[in-house]
Amino acid sequence: MMALLWAQQIMLEKKTYEQVPRLLKEQVKEILIDSGYEELVTE
């Protein structure tokens, strides 16, 4: 659930992938890629 909220915030450009807590990064990355926002995943 938290990963989805983070992903939505990134899609809306209110947060960046770098701001995602370490434990949620993989889940958020998967959601962003599945949603077609792979360009927002920067490591």
C-alpha positions in Angstrom: 0.0 0.0 0.0 2.8 2.5 0.9 4.6 1.6 -2.3 1.6 2.4 -4.3 1.2 5.8 -2.6 4.9 6.6 -3.2 4.6 5.6 -6.9 1.6 7.9 -7.3 3.4 10.8 -5.8 6.3 10.2 -8.2 4.0 10.0 -11.2 2.5 13.3 -10.1 6.0 14.7 -9.8 5.5 15.6 -6.2 8.3 13.2 -5.0 11.3 11.6 -6.7 12.5 8.0 -6.7 15.5 9.0 -4.7 13.3 10.1 -1.8 11.7 6.6 -1.5 12.6 4.8 1.7 15.2 2.0 1.0 12.8 -0.8 2.0 10.1 0.3 -0.5 12.4 1.1 -3.5 12.0 -2.3 -5.3 8.2 -2.3 -4.9 7.9 1.3 -6.1 10.3 0.6 -9.1 8.1 -2.4 -10.1 4.9 -0.3 -9.9 6.4 2.6 -11.9 7.7 0.2 -14.7 4.4 -1.6 -14.9 2.6 1.7 -15.2 4.8 2.9 -18.0 6.8 5.4 -16.0 10.2 3.6 -16.2 11.9 7.0 -17.1 11.1 8.2 -13.5 13.2 5.4 -12.0 16.7 6.7 -11.5 19.2 4.9 -9.4 
